[in-house]
Amino acid sequence: MAEFLSRCYQAAEFLHDLSPAERGVLDLIGFGLTNRQLSEQLHISELTARTHVKRIHSKLAVEERTLLVAISHQWLVSRSG
């Protein structure tokens, strides 16, 4: 668990590298949305949603979607102050 949290904090340092669209996608990933649900919510194609998710994974250097959920939650808490 400690390793998971450490990876979460390390990845969160790169949130500023995300585009506004990618940040919006990350917010929705935090709610557990699938790529299909992302595409429906954002009115984009599923391929575009998948591309956003792949870029987020790449920019934050994480492979697991569950880690993206944790990062999203951490980011939400840090923004709400």
C-alpha positions as CSV (number, residue, x, y, z in Angstrom):
1,M,0.0,0.0,0.0
2,A,2.9,2.4,0.8
3,E,4.3,1.8,-2.7
4,F,0.9,2.6,-4.2
5,L,0.6,5.8,-2.3
6,S,4.2,6.8,-3.2
7,R,3.5,6.2,-6.9
8,C,0.4,8.2,-6.6
9,Y,2.2,11.2,-5.1
10,Q,5.0,11.0,-7.7
11,A,2.6,10.9,-10.6
12,A,0.6,13.8,-9.2
13,E,3.7,16.0,-9.6
14,F,3.1,15.9,-13.3
15,L,-0.6,17.0,-13.3
16,H,0.5,20.3,-14.7
17,D,1.6,18.5,-17.9
18,L,-2.0,17.5,-18.7
19,S,-4.1,19.6,-21.1
20,P,-7.4,21.0,-19.8
21,A,-9.3,18.3,-21.7
22,E,-7.1,15.6,-20.1
23,R,-7.7,17.1,-16.7
24,G,-11.4,16.9,-17.3
25,V,-11.1,13.3,-18.4
26,L,-9.0,12.5,-15.3
27,D,-11.8,14.0,-13.1
28,L,-14.3,11.6,-14.7
29,I,-11.9,8.7,-14.3
30,G,-12.0,9.5,-10.6
31,F,-15.7,8.7,-10.6
32,G,-15.0,5.3,-12.1
33,L,-16.2,6.0,-15.7
34,T,-15.2,3.6,-18.5
35,N,-13.9,4.9,-21.8
36,R,-17.4,4.4,-23.3
37,Q,-19.0,6.4,-20.4
38,L,-16.3,9.1,-20.9
39,S,-17.2,9.4,-24.5
40,E,-20.9,9.6,-23.8
41,Q,-20.4,12.2,-21.0
42,L,-18.1,14.4,-23.0
43,H,-19.8,13.9,-26.4
44,I,-16.7,12.6,-28.1
45,S,-15.9,9.3,-29.8
46,E,-14.8,6.4,-27.8
47,L,-11.5,6.4,-29.7
48,T,-10.9,10.0,-28.6
49,A,-11.7,9.1,-25.0
50,R,-9.3,6.2,-25.2
51,T,-6.6,8.5,-26.7
52,H,-7.0,11.0,-23.8
53,V,-6.7,8.2,-21.3
54,K,-3.6,6.8,-23.0
55,R,-2.0,10.3,-23.0
56,I,-2.8,10.7,-19.3
57,H,-1.2,7.3,-18.5
58,S,1.9,8.3,-20.5
59,K,2.2,11.8,-19.1
60,L,1.8,10.6,-15.5
61,A,3.9,7.5,-16.1
62,V,1.4,5.2,-14.6
63,E,-0.1,2.0,-16.1
64,E,-2.9,1.1,-13.8
65,R,-6.3,2.8,-14.1
66,T,-6.8,2.4,-10.4
67,L,-3.8,4.6,-9.8
68,L,-5.4,7.3,-12.0
69,V,-8.5,7.1,-9.8
70,A,-6.4,7.6,-6.7
71,I,-4.5,10.5,-8.4
72,S,-7.8,12.1,-9.4
73,H,-9.1,11.9,-5.8
74,Q,-5.9,13.4,-4.5
75,W,-6.1,16.2,-7.0
76,L,-9.7,16.9,-6.2
77,V,-8.9,17.1,-2.4
78,S,-5.9,19.4,-3.1
79,R,-8.0,21.8,-5.2
80,S,-10.9,21.9,-2.7
81,G,-8.4,23.2,-0.1
